[in-house]
């Protein structure tokens, strides 16, 4: 009887290894939750900072790095006060630093040196009519079609996107309006052109998520250009996910350059 009573009264006691595994699992869970929360806050702070800079028209100021709620901006030295004022008031951002970068200074407008040289050549051309009369005049109209036919196809800057987003920013839409006008102009002097829209992402997220994200980015750019008047049958989209980065994914500035849709025009024949 005593043996049976003692047998029924025994309770299971976890060994030291099981307690250790339980504590390890709890620590890993807390770490993942903390990391996810930190990444979410950092992404929101970055997005709000970029939107504020776009609204302020500070196109040359970039968000160089975001660490939780600490944001580092990089741009021309003359834009420091304006950038600080634009970002001021964003509740998520508790610390802001600004680094002047001469490489981001707006490029100076080229001086019209060519126009000053052209007048020196014109007198010699104006003297020719007295010698050649009508033949020179008849040659000039035939030269203009050749010049228009050899007009080079335009080049475009990539369309950039926010992290984890396929939506077009206000800056991207303004850029695409100009792209659409250039493509429509090119149709007047070039036949058989194709507009390639190649989309890429940074290395954040899984390969499947980034592939889907680049497909959505390419589709959104194509849809916007079509609404702006570009014939939809000329638009060819392609999505490459994380492939072919143009900058390092180790920094936010590099990742921002990799989240892009490249626009190129080719002509058959």
C-alpha positions in Angstrom: 0.0 0.0 0.0 2.8 2.4 0.8 4.5 1.6 -2.4 1.4 2.3 -4.4 0.7 5.5 -2.7 4.1 6.8 -3.3 3.9 5.8 -6.9 0.7 7.8 -7.5 2.1 10.8 -5.7 5.2 11.3 -7.9 5.2 14.4 -10.1 7.3 15.2 -13.2 10.2 17.5 -12.6 11.9 19.0 -15.7 15.6 18.3 -15.9 18.2 21.0 -16.2 18.6 20.6 -19.9 14.9 21.1 -20.6 14.9 24.3 -18.5 17.9 25.5 -20.4 16.2 24.9 -23.7 13.0 26.7 -22.5 15.0 29.8 -21.5 16.9 29.8 -24.8 13.7 29.7 -26.8 12.2 32.5 -24.7 15.4 34.6 -25.2 15.3 34.0 -29.0 11.6 34.9 -29.2 12.2 38.2 -27.3 15.1 39.0 -29.6 13.1 38.4 -32.7 10.2 40.5 -31.5 12.6 43.3 -30.5 14.4 43.2 -33.8 11.1 43.3 -35.8 9.8 46.2 -33.8 13.1 48.1 -34.2 13.2 47.5 -38.0 9.5 48.6 -38.3 10.2 51.9 -36.5 13.4 52.5 -38.5 11.5 51.9 -41.8 8.7 54.3 -40.8 11.2 57.0 -39.7 13.0 56.7 -43.0 9.8 56.9 -45.0 8.6 59.9 -43.2 11.9 61.7 -43.5 12.1 61.1 -47.2 8.5 62.3 -47.7 9.3 65.5 -45.8 12.4 66.1 -47.9 10.5 65.6 -51.1 7.7 68.0 -50.0 10.4 70.6 -49.2 11.9 70.1 -52.7 15.3 69.0 -51.3 16.1 66.6 -54.2 19.8 66.5 -53.4 19.4 65.5 -49.8 19.3 61.7 -49.1 18.7 59.6 -46.0 22.1 58.1 -45.5 21.4 55.8 -42.5 18.6 55.1 -40.0 19.3 53.4 -36.6 16.0 52.9 -34.9 14.9 56.5 -34.4 18.2 58.1 -35.2 18.4 59.5 -38.7 21.5 60.6 -40.7 21.0 62.9 -43.7 23.6 63.6 -46.4 23.5 66.4 -48.9 24.9 69.8 -50.0 26.2 72.1 -47.2 23.7 74.8 -48.2 20.7 72.6 -47.6 21.5 71.7 -44.0 19.1 74.2 -42.3 16.3 73.5 -44.8 16.6 69.8 -44.3 16.6 70.1 -40.5 13.5 72.3 -40.7 11.8 69.9 -43.0 12.3 66.8 -40.8 11.7 68.8 -37.5 8.4 67.8 -36.0 8.5 64.1 -37.0 7.7 62.3 -33.7 9.5 59.1 -34.6 12.8 60.9 -35.1 14.6 61.6 -31.9 18.1 62.3 -33.2 19.1 64.0 -36.5 22.6 64.4 -38.0 23.6 66.0 -41.3 26.7 65.4 -43.2 27.7 67.8 -46.0 28.7 65.9 -49.2 30.2 67.9 -52.0 29.3 65.1 -54.5 25.6 65.9 -53.9 26.0 69.6 -54.7 23.7 70.5 -57.7 25.8 70.6 -60.9 26.3 74.1 -62.2 24.6 75.0 -65.4 27.0 74.9 -68.4 28.1 78.3 -69.7 26.9 79.0 -73.2 30.5 78.7 -74.7 29.2 77.1 -77.9 26.9 80.0 -78.7 29.8 82.5 -78.3 31.8 80.5 -80.8 29.1 80.1 -83.4 28.9 83.8 -84.4 32.6 83.6 -85.3 31.8 80.9 -87.9 28.6 82.5 -89.3 30.3 85.4 -91.1 32.2 82.9 -93.3 28.9 81.1 -94.0 27.1 84.3 -94.8 29.8 85.2 -97.3 29.2 82.0 -99.2 25.8 83.0 -100.8 27.6 85.6 -102.8 29.7 82.8 -104.4 27.3 79.8 -104.4 23.9 81.6 -104.5 20.9 79.2 -104.9 22.8 75.8 -104.6 23.8 76.4 -101.0 20.2 77.4 -100.2 18.8 74.3 -101.9 21.2 72.1 -99.9 20.1 73.3 -96.5 16.4 72.0 -96.6 17.6 68.5 -97.6 20.0 68.4 -94.6 17.4 69.0 -91.9 15.5 65.6 -92.4 18.9 63.8 -92.1 19.5 65.7 -88.8 16.2 64.8 -87.4 16.5 61.2 -88.4 19.8 60.9 -86.6 18.5 62.5 -83.4 19.9 60.3 -80.5 17.4 58.5 -78.3 17.0 60.0 -74.8 18.6 58.6 -71.7 16.7 58.6 -68.4 17.6 58.5 -64.7 16.2 55.4 -62.8 12.9 55.8 -60.9 13.6 55.2 -57.2 11.2 53.7 -54.6 10.8 53.7 -50.8 11.8 50.6 -48.8 9.2 47.7 -49.0 7.0 49.8 -51.3 6.0 49.7 -55.0 4.1 53.0 -54.9 5.3 55.9 -57.0 6.5 58.9 -54.9 5.6 62.5 -55.9 9.1 62.9 -57.2 8.9 59.8 -59.3 5.6 60.9 -60.8 7.1 64.3 -61.8 10.1 62.5 -63.4 7.8 60.1 -65.3 5.9 63.1 -66.7 9.1 64.3 -68.3 10.0 60.8 -69.5 6.6 60.4 -71.2 7.1 63.7 -73.1 10.5 62.6 -74.2 9.3 59.2 -75.4 6.4 60.8 -77.4 8.9 63.3 -79.0 11.2 60.4 -79.9 8.3 58.7 -81.8 8.2 61.5 -84.3 11.8 60.9 -85.4 12.3 57.2 -84.7 10.4 54.1 -85.8 10.2 50.7 -84.2 11.3 51.8 -80.7 10.8 49.7 -77.6 10.7 51.1 -74.0 12.3 48.7 -71.5 11.2 49.0 -67.9 13.6 46.8 -65.8 12.9 46.7 -62.0 15.2 45.8 -59.2 15.2 45.7 -55.3 17.6 45.9 -52.4 18.5 42.8 -50.4 16.0 43.3 -47.6 13.3 40.6 -47.4 13.2 37.2 -49.0 13.9 36.5 -52.7 10.3 35.7 -53.3 9.1 39.0 -51.7 11.6 41.1 -53.6 10.7 39.4 -56.9 7.1 40.2 -56.4 7.9 43.7 -55.3 9.9 44.4 -58.5 7.1 43.0 -60.6 4.7 45.5 -59.0 7.2 48.4 -59.4 7.7 47.7 -63.1 3.9 47.4 -63.6 3.2 50.7 -61.8 5.7 52.6 -64.0 4.3 51.1 -67.2 0.7 52.0 -66.1 1.7 55.6 -65.3 3.5 56.1 -68.6 0.5 54.6 -70.5 -1.8 57.1 -68.8 0.6 59.9 -69.7 0.2 59.1 -73.5 2.9 56.5 -74.2 1.5 53.7 -76.3 1.2 50.6 -74.1 2.4 48.2 -76.8 5.8 49.9 -76.7 6.3 49.2 -73.0 8.2 46.0 -72.0 8.5 45.2 -68.3 11.0 42.9 -66.6 11.6 42.2 -62.9 15.0 41.0 -61.5 14.5 41.1 -57.7 17.8 41.4 -55.9 20.0 40.9 -59.0 22.4 43.4 -60.4 22.7 46.0 -57.5 24.3 49.3 -58.5 25.5 50.1 -55.0 26.2 48.3 -51.7 23.3 46.9 -49.8 25.3 47.4 -46.5 24.2 51.1 -46.3 20.9 52.8 -46.6 22.2 55.2 -49.3 23.2 52.1 -51.3 20.0 50.3 -50.8 18.0 53.4 -51.9 19.9 53.3 -55.3 19.1 49.6 -55.7 15.3 50.1 -55.3 14.8 51.2 -58.9 13.2 50.8 -62.3 15.6 51.5 -65.2 14.1 53.0 -68.3 15.9 52.5 -71.7 14.8 52.8 -75.3 16.0 50.6 -78.1 15.3 50.9 -81.8 15.0 48.0 -84.3 17.0 48.2 -87.4 
